[in-house]
Amino acid sequence: MNVCEEIRQSIDVDVPVALANTEWTQFTFWNFYYRSLEHPDPGEAEEDAGFVRLEAVDDQHTKVTVDLNYCPHFAGISDPEEIAKVQQHLHDTLRRYKRFIETQR
């Protein structure tokens, strides 16, 4: 049985929650689909391995939180460098989403 790491990161975006929600699917499809063609993820990624929560901060701002359950390929091995790479990838992805969504307005 694989040991999974729970990773949670958030970012605030300067758009209403309805726009953030509408554009999330387009962004994630483009980002993850095309990235996976270039650099396949070293771990297992299950469709139900995480979730995204979009919360209205106010009428024009949204907090985007991603919870991810990351499971390395090798059972029982928790490589801190591998986990750090996944955390950095999630951080970079959220920053790209912020740039993407804020330029859509």
N, C-alpha and C positions, 0 to 999 in steps of 0.2 A: 504494500500500500504506500502510495506517495504521501509525503508530508507537504502540505500546502502552506504557503505564506499568505497572510491577509494583508493587502496593501490598500490604503485609503489616501486619496489626495483630492484637494478641492482648489477651485479657482473662481474668482468673481469676474463676471463679464458685464459690460455696460450695455446690455440690451434687455428688453422685457422677457419674462419667462416664456411667453408664447412663441416669440421668435427664436429663442434659444432651443426650445423643444422642436420646432419645425426644422431647423437647420442641423440639429445634432445627427440625425440619421444620414443625411447627405454627407456630412463631414466624416463620420466614422466609416461609412462605406468606402469613400474615396481614400481616406488615410490608411485604413487597415488592409483593404483589398490590394491596393497598389504597393504598399510597403511589403506585404507578404510575398509578392512576386519577386521583389528585389532581395529581401532579407527575411527568410522564414524565421519565425519565433523559435528559440531553442527549447521552449517548454510546451506543455499541453495547454491548449486554449479551448475550453468547452464553452458553448453558447451560454450556458447558465452559470458560468464561473464567476460572474460578477454582475454589478448593476450600476446604473447612473441615476442620480437623484438631482432634479432641477428644482431649486427653491427660490421663490421671489424674495429678494431682499427689500425691494420697494418697486414702484411702477416701472422703473427703467433699469433695474439691475437684478442679476440672477447669480446665485451661487450654484456651481456645478460640482458635484461630488461623485467620484468614481470609486467604488469598492471592487477590488479584484482579488480573486483567489487564484494565486499562481502556483502551479505544481511542476517542479522540475521533472525531467524525464526519468531520472534515476531514483528509485525508491529509497527513502530514508536518508537521502543526501541533501543537506541544506547548505548550498554554497553561497556565502555572503556576497561574493563578487557578482554572481549570477542574479541574486535578488536585487542588488544595487543597480544593475543594468536595467532590470525590469522597472524599478522605481524611477530611474532617470528617463526611461522611455515614456512612461506614463506622464511624468512632469513635462517633458518636451511636447507630448501630444496635447496636453491641456493648454499649453502656451500657444501652440499652433491653432487650436480651436479658438482661443481668445482672439488671436489676430484675424482668423477667418471670419468669425461671427461679427466682430466689431467693424469690419470693412464691408459687410453686407448691407449695412444701414444706409 
